[in-house]
């Protein structure tokens, strides 16, 4: 599926953001790669996109079906807490749910991370089924 077929999943991202996301996919961190190995190819029953453009941001992982953003916070995030809070608030204004994980969680407790993601997907799925 091409971008033009579902433009709402990009929330108005501009061409330069798409190019930056493309480059970032080539240079994923160890932690991003480790989580991606568990998310890609619908392994959790839903599609996730890596380094996904949303408005002026590039999020680490995005599931459009449940409007779920997964962010992995490395050491740099210790010094940019206010920026991250503002970014999360902007993404939430778009109606997105943001879940943050620390690098250490991905490296040391990947199964717990996957369980947290699955719980959110299951909760979101049951709410969607209830609303129908």
C-alpha positions as CSV (number, residue, x, y, z in Angstrom):
1,X,0.0,0.0,0.0
2,X,1.4,3.4,-1.0
3,X,1.4,6.5,1.2
4,X,-1.2,8.1,-0.9
5,X,-3.7,5.3,-0.3
6,X,-3.8,6.1,3.5
7,X,-2.6,9.6,4.0
8,X,-4.3,9.9,7.4
9,X,-1.8,7.6,9.0
10,X,0.9,10.2,8.4
11,X,-1.0,13.2,10.0
12,X,0.3,15.6,7.4
13,X,4.0,14.6,7.4
14,X,6.0,16.4,4.7
15,X,8.3,14.9,2.1
16,X,11.5,15.8,4.1
17,X,10.1,13.8,7.1
18,X,9.6,10.8,4.9
19,X,13.2,11.0,3.7
20,X,14.5,11.3,7.2
21,X,12.4,8.3,8.3
22,X,13.8,6.3,5.4
23,X,17.4,7.1,6.5
24,X,16.6,6.3,10.1
25,X,15.3,2.9,9.2
26,X,18.8,2.1,7.9
27,X,20.4,3.2,11.1
28,X,18.2,1.7,13.8
29,X,19.8,1.3,17.3
30,X,20.4,-2.1,18.8
31,X,17.4,-1.7,21.0
32,X,15.2,-0.7,18.0
33,X,16.4,-3.6,16.0
34,X,15.7,-6.0,18.9
35,X,12.1,-4.8,19.3
36,X,11.5,-4.6,15.6
37,X,12.4,-8.3,15.3
38,X,9.5,-9.0,17.6
39,X,7.0,-6.5,16.0
40,X,7.6,-6.9,12.2
41,X,5.6,-9.2,10.0
42,X,2.4,-9.0,12.1
43,X,3.9,-11.2,14.8
44,X,1.6,-9.6,17.4
45,X,-1.4,-9.9,15.1
46,X,-1.2,-6.3,14.0
47,X,1.0,-4.3,11.6
48,X,3.7,-2.0,13.1
49,X,5.7,0.4,11.0
50,X,9.3,1.3,12.0
51,X,10.5,4.9,12.0
52,X,7.1,6.1,11.0
53,X,6.4,9.8,10.0
54,X,3.6,11.5,11.9
55,X,3.2,15.2,11.3
56,X,6.6,16.8,12.1
57,X,7.8,13.7,14.1
58,X,9.3,10.3,13.3
59,X,8.1,7.8,15.9
60,X,10.1,4.6,16.6
61,X,7.1,2.3,15.9
62,X,3.5,2.8,14.9
63,X,0.4,0.7,14.7
64,X,-2.2,2.5,12.7
65,X,-5.1,0.1,13.6
66,X,-4.9,1.0,17.3
67,X,-3.2,4.4,16.8
68,X,-0.4,3.2,19.0
69,X,3.1,4.7,19.2
70,X,6.0,2.9,20.8
71,X,9.0,5.0,21.7
72,X,12.4,3.7,23.0
73,X,14.2,6.1,25.2
74,X,18.0,6.0,25.2
75,X,20.5,8.1,27.2
76,X,19.7,11.2,25.2
77,X,16.2,11.2,26.6
78,X,17.6,11.8,30.1
79,X,18.5,15.3,29.1
80,X,15.4,16.1,27.0
81,X,12.6,15.1,29.3
82,X,10.6,18.3,28.6
83,X,10.9,17.9,24.8
84,X,9.7,14.3,25.1
85,X,6.8,15.3,27.3
86,X,5.8,18.0,24.7
87,X,6.2,15.5,21.8
88,X,4.1,13.0,23.6
89,X,1.4,15.7,24.3
90,X,1.4,16.6,20.6
91,X,1.0,13.0,19.5
92,X,-1.8,12.5,22.0
93,X,-3.6,15.5,20.6
94,X,-3.6,13.6,17.3
95,X,-5.5,10.9,19.2
96,X,-2.5,8.6,19.5
97,X,-1.5,6.5,22.5
98,X,2.2,6.7,23.3
99,X,4.0,4.0,25.3
100,X,7.6,4.6,26.2
101,X,10.2,2.0,27.0
102,X,13.8,2.5,28.2
103,X,16.7,0.9,26.4
104,X,17.4,-1.3,29.4
105,X,13.9,-2.7,29.3
106,X,14.3,-3.7,25.7
107,X,17.8,-5.2,26.3
108,X,17.0,-6.9,29.6
109,X,13.3,-7.6,29.7
110,X,12.1,-7.9,26.1
111,X,9.4,-10.5,27.1
112,X,7.9,-8.0,29.6
113,X,7.9,-5.3,27.0
114,X,6.1,-7.6,24.5
115,X,3.6,-8.5,27.2
116,X,2.9,-4.8,27.9
117,X,2.4,-4.2,24.1
118,X,0.1,-7.2,23.8
119,X,-2.0,-6.1,26.8
120,X,-2.5,-2.7,25.2
121,X,-3.4,-4.3,21.9
122,X,-5.9,-6.7,23.5
123,X,-7.5,-3.8,25.6
124,X,-7.8,-1.6,22.5
125,X,-9.1,-4.5,20.5
126,X,-11.8,-5.3,23.1
127,X,-12.8,-1.7,23.3
128,X,-13.1,-1.5,19.5
129,X,-15.2,-4.7,19.4
130,X,-17.4,-3.4,22.2
131,X,-18.0,-0.1,20.3
132,X,-19.2,-2.0,17.1
